[in-house]
């Protein structure tokens, strides 16, 4: 019996040691899992096709004063994440949406440490007496007194959430001269970019935080000589990368030569003509990118260039509709989206596609204004043609927007969709419609 109890004690001891060892392995595995969720920087994310980018605005009503709720922001992040989006761009901090969004992302990461979503945080910058402020005519040589407060908001948020905010963009189309109600001279943007770069050197912002400005290709030197000023040259030196906007859709009206060109249409079906036209739109965007790259290289500089904004509206009752350039419908939007993703992924660039969801507050009271129809999903969560395949694959299973499951526009009837798709007009037809 004595030997029997000794054997029992030994077996118990072995079991206890095994249990302790097992617990230790679990702990080590847990630590390993936490370490495997690596901290990434802007350098790791930008140009990485595993981190697809999207421009984001979550406003769901024509009344722009109605802010998205925290639950609505979370709903949208789940939808974008399901699409493979891991980097989003915001525009301003005066309203609470951007700050609330970062808080939501932070909470989602705590709930699920494997959840990834990073932010290119926009700080709005404009001129004195802009349409956003004050009385009198816009003074493009002086800046809005509120700009400093906006930059401070960006600094505070980036300091609080360095694991989420990887980029700060100073201004949105803030230098392009057609933004007549608010644009500033490049020296204003340069001032704030240098300020932020200085905070990085002082250790007040993460050294891995990248600073840029997000602007039209012309503003980055790809346009006329009026943009080729010394402050722009210094700005290109100061930023960590160039965030360039290109909008072939808008130029089907403002610079329509490429769009109205019938070359290659001979003997083609209507569908083939449309596809040829959308390839021309892609090449047009690539040409604008190349114009920026050429100017940058003329300065002896070599900075990364990424597409900070581009998109194609799915509907227009104005310049881009059936009495104008006939550019806007869901089929052309889908082709453009695919072309932009294909090009930028192959080139190792990020593309902050504009945009995830329609925003009814944009473009005034006219429901047919194209600015309201740039989303890949409608306000009520219908996936436009560009995302029909994702619906078929079950990408959005279990997800909702505004209480609705994610379904296809046109009830998934492609034949009905194609009835709204028109071939681009000839030059003669287009000019006749402009009279």
C-alpha positions in Angstrom: 0.0 0.0 0.0 2.8 2.3 0.8 4.3 1.8 -2.7 0.8 2.3 -4.2 0.4 5.7 -2.5 3.9 6.7 -3.5 3.0 5.9 -7.1 -0.2 8.0 -6.8 1.8 10.9 -5.4 4.3 10.7 -8.2 1.6 10.5 -10.9 -0.1 13.5 -9.3 3.1 15.4 -9.3 3.7 14.6 -12.9 0.2 15.7 -13.8 0.6 19.0 -11.9 3.9 19.7 -13.6 2.3 19.0 -17.0 -0.6 21.3 -16.2 1.8 24.1 -15.2 3.8 23.6 -18.3 0.7 23.5 -20.4 -0.5 26.8 -18.8 2.9 28.3 -19.6 2.6 27.3 -23.2 -0.8 28.9 -23.5 0.6 32.1 -22.0 3.5 32.1 -24.4 1.1 31.4 -27.4 -1.1 34.4 -26.2 2.0 36.6 -26.1 3.0 35.4 -29.6 -0.4 36.2 -31.0 -0.2 39.7 -29.5 3.3 40.2 -31.0 2.2 39.0 -34.4 -0.2 41.9 -34.7 2.6 44.2 -35.7 2.6 47.9 -35.5 2.7 49.3 -39.1 3.7 52.7 -40.3 2.6 54.8 -43.3 5.7 53.6 -45.1 4.4 50.0 -44.7 0.9 50.8 -45.7 1.1 53.2 -48.6 1.5 51.4 -51.9 0.8 48.1 -50.3 -2.1 46.4 -52.1 -3.0 44.5 -48.9 -4.1 47.9 -47.5 -6.6 49.2 -50.0 -7.6 52.8 -49.4 -10.9 54.7 -49.6 -12.1 58.2 -49.0 -14.8 58.3 -46.4 -17.7 60.5 -45.4 -20.5 59.0 -43.3 -23.1 61.7 -43.6 -26.4 60.0 -44.4 -28.8 63.0 -44.7 -29.3 66.0 -46.9 -29.0 68.0 -43.6 -25.3 68.2 -43.1 -25.8 69.1 -39.4 -26.9 65.6 -38.6 -23.8 63.8 -37.5 -23.3 60.0 -38.0 -23.8 58.2 -34.8 -21.1 56.0 -33.3 -23.1 52.9 -34.2 -23.5 54.2 -37.8 -19.7 54.8 -38.1 -19.0 51.3 -36.8 -21.5 49.9 -39.3 -19.6 51.6 -42.1 -16.2 50.4 -40.9 -17.5 46.8 -40.9 -18.7 47.2 -44.5 -15.5 48.8 -45.7 -13.4 46.2 -43.8 -15.3 43.4 -45.4 -14.4 44.9 -48.8 -10.7 44.7 -47.9 -10.4 48.4 -47.1 -7.8 49.1 -44.4 -6.9 52.7 -44.9 -9.5 55.6 -45.0 -9.2 59.3 -45.6 -11.1 62.0 -43.7 -11.3 65.7 -44.6 -11.8 68.0 -41.7 -12.0 68.2 -37.9 -14.2 71.2 -37.3 -17.2 68.8 -37.2 -17.0 65.8 -34.9 -17.2 63.0 -37.5 -13.4 62.4 -37.9 -12.7 62.3 -34.2 -15.7 60.1 -33.5 -14.6 57.8 -36.3 -11.1 57.3 -34.9 -12.6 56.6 -31.4 -14.9 54.0 -33.0 -11.9 52.3 -34.8 -10.0 52.3 -31.5 -12.9 50.6 -29.8 -13.3 48.0 -32.6 -9.6 47.2 -32.3 -10.0 46.6 -28.5 -13.0 44.3 -29.3 -11.0 42.4 -32.0 -7.2 42.9 -31.9 -7.1 41.5 -35.5 -9.2 44.3 -36.8 -7.2 46.7 -39.0 -8.2 50.2 -40.1 -5.9 53.1 -40.4 -6.5 56.8 -41.1 -5.2 59.6 -43.3 -6.5 62.5 -41.2 -7.5 65.6 -43.1 -6.9 69.1 -41.6 -9.0 71.7 -43.5 -7.1 74.8 -44.6 -8.6 77.7 -46.4 -8.1 81.5 -47.0 -9.3 84.5 -45.2 -13.0 85.3 -45.9 -13.5 81.9 -47.5 -17.0 80.5 -48.1 -16.6 78.8 -44.7 -16.0 82.0 -42.8 -16.3 85.8 -42.5 -17.5 88.5 -44.7 -16.0 90.1 -47.8 -14.2 88.7 -50.8 -11.8 85.7 -50.3 -8.3 86.9 -49.8 -6.1 84.1 -51.3 -2.9 85.7 -50.0 -3.9 85.4 -46.3 -5.2 82.4 -44.4 -8.2 81.8 -42.4 -7.6 82.5 -38.7 -9.2 79.2 -37.9 -6.5 77.2 -39.7 -4.3 77.1 -36.6 -7.1 75.6 -34.5 -7.7 72.9 -37.2 -4.0 71.9 -37.2 -4.0 71.7 -33.4 -7.0 69.4 -33.6 -5.1 67.1 -35.9 -2.0 67.1 -33.7 -4.1 66.3 -30.6 -5.8 63.4 -32.3 -2.7 62.0 -33.9 -0.9 62.2 -30.6 -3.8 60.3 -28.9 -4.2 57.6 -31.5 -0.7 57.0 -33.1 -1.7 53.3 -33.7 -4.5 54.4 -36.0 -3.6 57.8 -37.6 -0.7 57.2 -39.9 -0.9 60.3 -42.1 -2.0 63.9 -41.8 -3.0 65.8 -44.9 -2.8 69.6 -44.7 -5.7 70.9 -46.8 -8.0 69.4 -49.4 -7.7 70.9 -52.9 -6.6 74.0 -51.0 -4.2 75.3 -53.6 -6.0 74.7 -56.9 -7.1 78.0 -58.4 -10.5 76.9 -59.6 -11.4 76.6 -55.9 -12.1 80.3 -56.1 -14.0 80.6 -52.8 -11.3 79.3 -50.6 -7.9 78.4 -52.1 -4.6 79.5 -50.5 -1.1 80.1 -51.9 1.3 77.2 -51.5 3.2 79.1 -48.8 0.3 78.6 -46.4 0.4 74.8 -46.9 4.2 74.8 -46.6 4.0 76.7 -43.3 1.8 74.0 -41.7 3.6 71.1 -43.3 6.9 72.4 -41.8 5.2 72.9 -38.5 4.1 69.3 -38.4 7.4 68.0 -39.5 9.0 70.1 -36.7 6.7 68.4 -34.2 7.9 65.0 -35.4 11.6 66.1 -34.9 10.7 67.3 -31.4 9.1 63.9 -30.5 5.7 65.5 -30.1 4.4 63.4 -33.0 5.4 60.0 -34.1 8.5 60.0 -36.3 6.6 57.4 -38.5 3.7 59.8 -39.1 3.7 60.9 -42.7 2.7 64.5 -43.7 1.3 65.6 -47.0 -1.2 67.8 -48.7 -4.0 66.4 -50.8 -4.5 68.4 -54.0 -5.4 68.5 -57.6 -2.7 67.3 -60.0 -2.3 70.9 -61.4 -1.5 72.2 -57.9 1.4 69.7 -57.7 3.1 71.2 -60.7 1.2 69.1 -63.3 -0.8 72.1 -64.5 0.1 75.5 -66.0 3.2 77.6 -65.1 1.1 79.8 -62.7 1.5 76.9 -60.3 5.3 76.6 -60.7 6.4 78.8 -57.8 9.2 78.4 -55.3 6.9 77.7 -52.4 5.5 74.8 -54.3 9.0 73.5 -54.9 9.8 73.8 -51.2 6.5 72.1 -50.3 7.4 69.1 -52.5 10.7 68.9 -50.6 8.9 69.1 -47.3 6.1 66.5 -47.6 6.7 62.8 -47.1 4.7 62.0 -50.3 2.5 63.7 -52.8 -1.2 63.0 -52.6 -2.6 63.7 -56.1 -6.2 64.1 -57.2 -7.3 63.2 -60.8 -10.8 63.3 -62.1 -11.3 62.3 -65.7 -15.1 62.2 -65.1 -15.2 65.9 -64.4 -13.0 66.6 -67.5 -15.5 64.9 -69.8 -17.1 68.3 -69.5 -14.2 70.7 -68.7 -11.6 69.1 -70.9 -13.7 66.8 -73.1 -11.3 66.3 -76.0 -10.2 62.8 -74.8 -13.7 61.8 -74.1 -15.3 62.9 -77.4 -12.5 61.3 -79.5 -14.1 58.7 -81.6 -10.9 57.0 -82.6 -11.1 53.2 -82.4 -14.9 53.2 -82.5 -15.1 52.0 -86.1 -17.0 48.7 -86.4 -17.4 48.4 -82.6 -20.5 47.6 -80.7 -21.9 50.2 -78.2 -20.6 48.2 -75.3 -17.1 48.1 -76.9 -17.2 51.8 -77.5 -18.0 52.4 -73.8 -15.1 50.2 -72.8 -12.7 52.0 -75.1 -13.9 55.3 -73.6 -13.2 54.1 -70.1 -9.7 53.0 -71.0 -9.2 56.5 -72.4 -10.3 57.8 -69.0 -7.8 55.6 -67.3 -5.0 56.8 -69.6 -6.1 60.4 -68.9 -5.6 59.9 -65.2 -2.3 58.2 -65.8 -1.2 61.2 -67.9 -2.1 63.6 -65.1 0.0 61.5 -62.7 2.9 61.5 -65.1 2.7 65.3 -65.4 3.2 65.6 -61.6 6.0 63.1 -61.6 7.8 64.9 -64.4 7.6 68.2 -62.6 8.8 66.7 -59.3 11.7 65.1 -61.1 12.6 68.4 -62.8 13.4 69.7 -59.3 15.8 66.8 -58.8 13.4 65.2 -56.3 12.1 61.6 -55.9 9.2 61.4 -53.5 6.4 58.7 -53.5 3.2 59.7 -55.3 -0.1 58.3 -54.4 -3.6 59.0 -55.7 -5.3 60.9 -52.9 -8.6 61.1 -54.6 -10.3 59.9 -57.8 -13.8 58.6 -58.6 -16.7 58.4 -61.0 -20.3 59.3 -60.3 -23.0 56.7 -61.1 -25.6 59.4 -62.0 -25.9 63.0 -63.2 -28.7 65.1 -64.4 -26.3 67.9 -65.3 -23.0 68.2 -67.2 -22.2 64.5 -67.1 -25.7 63.2 -67.8 -27.7 62.4 -70.9 -27.7 66.0 -72.2 -24.0 66.4 -71.5 -21.1 64.1 -71.8 -23.2 60.9 -71.0 -20.4 59.9 -68.6 -22.3 58.8 -65.5 -23.9 55.5 -64.9 -23.2 52.5 -62.7 -21.5 50.5 -65.5 -18.9 53.2 -66.3 -18.4 53.7 -62.6 -17.6 50.0 -62.2 -15.2 50.0 -65.1 -13.4 53.1 -63.8 -13.1 51.6 -60.3 -11.6 48.4 -61.7 -9.2 50.3 -63.9 -8.0 52.5 -61.0 -7.4 49.6 -58.7 -5.6 47.6 -61.4 -3.3 50.5 -62.4 -2.4 51.7 -58.9 -1.9 48.2 -57.5 0.3 47.3 -60.4 2.3 50.5 -60.0 2.7 50.1 -56.2 0.6 53.2 -55.4 -2.3 53.7 -53.0 -5.5 55.0 -54.4 -8.0 56.7 -51.9 -11.0 56.0 -54.1 -13.8 58.5 -53.8 -15.9 57.1 -52.2 -17.4 54.4 -50.1 -21.0 55.7 -49.7 -23.2 58.3 -51.4 -23.6 61.5 -49.4 -26.9 63.3 -49.9 -25.7 66.6 -48.4 -23.3 67.3 -51.3 -24.1 69.3 -54.4 -27.0 71.5 -53.2 -30.7 70.8 -53.5 -30.7 69.1 -56.9 -31.0 65.3 -56.3 -29.4 64.7 -59.7 -26.2 66.6 -58.8 -23.3 64.2 -59.5 -21.6 65.0 -56.2 -24.4 63.0 -54.4 -23.7 59.8 -56.4 -20.0 59.0 -56.1 -20.4 56.2 -53.6 -20.0 52.5 -54.4 -22.9 52.0 -52.1 -26.1 54.0 -51.7 -27.2 55.6 -48.5 -29.5 52.7 -47.8 -26.8 50.1 -48.4 -27.5 49.0 -51.9 -24.3 47.9 -53.6 -23.8 49.5 -57.0 -22.7 47.4 -60.0 -19.0 47.8 -59.1 -19.7 45.6 -56.0 -22.3 43.1 -57.4 -19.6 40.4 -57.4 -18.9 41.1 -53.7 -22.6 40.6 -52.9 -22.5 37.3 -54.8 -19.5 36.1 -52.9 -21.2 36.8 -49.6 -18.8 39.6 -48.6 -21.5 41.5 -46.9 -23.4 38.6 -45.2 -24.6 39.7 -41.8 -23.9 43.4 -42.4 -26.4 46.2 -42.6 -26.7 49.9 -43.4 -29.6 52.0 -42.2 -31.2 48.8 -41.1 -31.0 47.2 -44.5 -29.0 44.2 -45.6 -26.5 44.8 -48.4 -28.3 44.0 -51.7 -27.7 44.9 -55.4 -29.0 48.0 -57.1 -31.6 47.4 -59.9 -32.5 44.2 -57.9 -29.5 42.7 -59.5 -31.1 42.9 -63.0 -28.1 43.8 -65.3 -30.4 44.2 -68.4 -32.3 46.9 -66.6 -29.1 48.6 -65.5 -27.7 48.6 -69.1 -30.8 50.5 -70.3 -29.4 53.5 -68.4 -25.9 53.2 -70.0 -25.2 55.5 -73.0 -22.4 55.7 -75.5 -20.3 58.9 -75.2 -21.5 61.5 -77.7 -19.6 62.7 -80.7 -18.0 66.2 -80.6 -20.8 67.6 -82.7 -23.5 66.1 -80.5 -21.8 67.4 -77.3 -21.4 70.9 -78.6 -25.0 71.0 -79.8 -26.2 70.1 -76.3 -24.1 72.9 -74.8 -26.0 75.6 -76.7 
